[in-house]
Amino acid sequence: MSPHIVLVNPTIAKPRHARFPLAVLSLSSALAPTRTSTIVDGNVDRSYVPNALQAIEAHNTRAVGVSVMGGPQLVSAIGLSKAIRERFPSVPIIWGGHFPTSVPEAALRAPYVDFAVRAQGEQTFGELLDALDGGADPAALEPIKGLSWRAQDGTPRHNPLRPFSPASLASGPAYERLGDLRRYMTPTYLGRRTAAYQAALGCRFRCTFCGVATMFRGRMALPTAQRLEQDLLFLKERAGADALQFYDHNFFDREVDMVPLLEVLARVQLPWWCFARSDALVNLSESSWALVRKSGLRMAYIGAESPSDWLLHDIRKGTRSDQTLEAVEVCRRNGVIPELSFMLAPPHDPEGETEKTFEFIRLIKRRYPPTEIMLYVYTPLPAAPGSGKAAPRGDAQLLDSAGKPVAFPETADDWARPEWVSYWCHGDAPWLTPRLQQRIRDFTTVLGCRFPTITDIRSPLWGKWMLRRLASWRYRHGRYDRPWELNFSRKFVRLWDPRVSSL
């Protein structure tokens, strides 16, 4: 029996919010046909730890691959990896994904992690498994691009980065490896059975705050129109999907490349949601917008980030605040709801920039009230090995609220502490004062009650109506402080928070 690989997607969401585990699905497809693999998905299987242990024991398991995002999934991945190490101390544990790509040394300092795969993992993972078949001699590990590992003296070694590869776009996802696909298609405001899909790989922009830039370093590849149509028809006609949530890191890119894909979507006609950039939307021709309207695009998630052009320039966003306003207007004309995300409290003047963002949001809401708003705290990560990441203004020396230098965690266990989980999830930062933290919470509460998200299909209509009425005077007069009546009412009417649960 050939060596088997167990691939695990640790829990990061509730089962009703689960989407296709695209990362481990892509790995599993890349391993075939020379190696067999089992996928264990913690988002649909709450017994994923004992089931992963059972899968390891049931096969001639060569290694375990674990997909790890920072934040809550890191906590899940640590618990899983510790259980594997205790039960099967000789089975190599390999972490891949955003966390080991961004902070591989922190991953390798954990005794339950043997190797870290950085950025795209399909080829790196396969070459590492070949090396493990031969005994994992250092001479066999050194040539593997994209791999981080420990030398014999325990020193972390980071091999050169692997060049970007579009190879995984050659064929569609092997959905049959996931079993019952209905577990992954849950009701959203888009439809009763919303499927997740990723068409393009990467993003050609290098925003300094973005994990996608760390993973793909400004490279991007699109699928062929034939491949896209084949996959979408499978999801629609065979799997029963009636809506799509695109996980492309930036769906709208160069118009000439997007038109064939938009033509496919116009033929398939499933309501859809995607990520987009404001500059791409405002520069889209009327003929392309006609395709967008025909295709059924309902909402576009746009990284507005800030109303300050100096900050947009420093973080290499490549857009301007006036383009944000233009994008809102062009979405309004074409029946698309813009979902704008903003980064609050940058280290340079956190209070001033936060208040400026609040006023900009009020301006947007006056122009197009249905616009969705997503608020996050700006939390830059340390530069990953070989990324060449430049620090934007104010980030070269991050200081906490007491004026002391910020020290990032050095181990995976430290990154799993509650305050750093919150940091990774853009919920808090060391330079936020208690006053500013409360100010952000209060504004978010008033804004969310005054304009409940359209994606909330579970809260009762009477409850949302009541909260809108209660919050209206506060929002109208800018009285955000201590919204006690809203906090009390939300104990009985639990509004949907798309920052936590997506659609």
Sequence and secondary structure as in RCSB ss.txt:
>XXXX:A:sequence
MSPHIVLVNPTIAKPRHARFPLAVLSLSSALAPTRTSTIVDGNVDRSYVPNALQAIEAHNTRAVGVSVMGGPQLV
SAIGLSKAIRERFPSVPIIWGGHFPTSVPEAALRAPYVDFAVRAQGEQTFGELLDALDGGADPAALEPIKGLSWR
AQDGTPRHNPLRPFSPASLASGPAYERLGDLRRYMTPTYLGRRTAAYQAALGCRFRCTFCGVATMFRGRMALPTA
QRLEQDLLFLKERAGADALQFYDHNFFDREVDMVPLLEVLARVQLPWWCFARSDALVNLSESSWALVRKSGLRMA
YIGAESPSDWLLHDIRKGTRSDQTLEAVEVCRRNGVIPELSFMLAPPHDPEGETEKTFEFIRLIKRRYPPTEIML
YVYTPLPAAPGSGKAAPRGDAQLLDSAGKPVAFPETADDWARPEWVSYWCHGDAPWLTPRLQQRIRDFTTVLGCR
FPTITDIRSPLWGKWMLRRLASWRYRHGRYDRPWELNFSRKFVRLWDPRVSSL
>XXXX:A:secstr
   EEEEEE   S GGG    HHHHHHHHHHTTTSEEEEEETTT TTHHHHHHHHHHHTTEEEEEEE  STHHHH
HHHHHHHHHHHH TTS EEEESHHHHH HHHHHTSTT  EEE SS HHHHHHHHHHHHTT  HHHHTT TTEEEE
 TTS EEE        GGGGS   GGGGS GGGG B  SS SSEEEE  SEE S   TT HHHHHHTT EE   H
HHHHHHHHIIIIIS   EEEE  S S   HHHHHHHHHHHHHH   EEEEE HHHHHT  HHHHHHHHHHTEEEE
EEEEE S HHHHHHTT    HHHHHHHHHHHHHTT EEEEEEEE  SSSHHHHHHHHHHHHHHHHHH TT EEEE
EE       TT      TTTTT B TTS B    SSHHHHTSHHHHHHHTTS  TT  HHHHHHHHHHHHHHHHH
S  TT  SS HHHHHHHHHHHHHHHHHT  S  HHHHHHTTTS    HHHH  
